[in-house]
Every structure is written in C-alpha cells, then in structure tokens.
Amino acid sequence: MISSINDTPPYKNKSFLHQKYVSEGLSPQQIASEIFSARITISKHLKKFEIPIREKDICQKSGRALGYGEMRRNGVIQSRKGEIEVIKKMLMLRDKDFSYGKIAKFLNLLRIVCKQDRIY
C-alpha cells in the first residue's frame, strides 16, 4: 500500500498499523520498508496508537555497536585487554603529536586490525 501525495501517510493510520503489525506479524522495519518510511517512525506511531509492542521489537541497548576495546559476553559488555593496550599506544602517540594518519600507518606496520578485522 503506497499513499499518493495528498493522502495521509499510512503510518498515521491506526487500522493500517494494527493490520500490518498485529494481524500480519510484520516487524516495524518490515512495515517501514513496505511504505518507504523509517523504522523509528513506525515504532513511534505503534506506541502513539497504544498497539502492544512485541518484546523482540523493543529497542534495547544491546543492539548498539561496540567500541574498540569492548566485547559482549553473555549479554554483558566487557573490556578486551589486547584492544585496550592498542588504545593506550594510540593515546601515547597522540600525546607525542602524531597525526591520526601517522598512527594508522604505525598500527598497519604492526599488523593491528580494527574492530571490523581490517587493517587501519
């Protein structure tokens, strides 16, 4: 269902959202993709219309990206000792007025990978 320019957006229609979310079992992301909207907009209007949110669709901090030096073990964010040591080296080099580019080159020479397992 795609609305025309003069129509009210589908996410502002309680019966549309109820049909898609409750009856069809679509996720907020699936509904958003179907109507060319944002997931957060769909979630906001589900709450506005008091449509009960499924547990798996509740935004949780556990979905946030972890920083370098962090890992998740059994749902708990913990430090990665090896990465913490790399961070200390980076800070030490920054204190010695190394540019970010020079630090990256230094880390590449040491074959230290970034969070996505790529060379800096």
C-alpha positions, 0 to 999 in steps of 0.5 A: 500500500503506497499513499499518493501525495495528498493522502495521509501517510499510512503510518498515521493510520491506526487500522493500517498499523494494527493490520500490518503489525498485529494481524500480519506479524510484520516487524516495524522495519518490515512495515517501514520498508513496505511504505518507504518510511523509517523504522523509528517512525513506525515504532513511534506511531505503534506506541502513539496508537497504544498497539502492544509492542512485541518484546523482540521489537523493543529497542534495547541497548544491546543492539548498539555497536561496540567500541574498540576495546569492548566485547559482549559476553553473555549479554554483558559488555566487557573490556578486551585487554589486547584492544585496550593496550592498542588504545593506550599506544594510540593515546601515547602517540597522540600525546607525542603529536602524531597525526591520526594518519601517522598512527594508522600507518604505525598500527598497519606496520604492526599488523593491528586490525580494527574492530571490523578485522581490517587493517587501519 
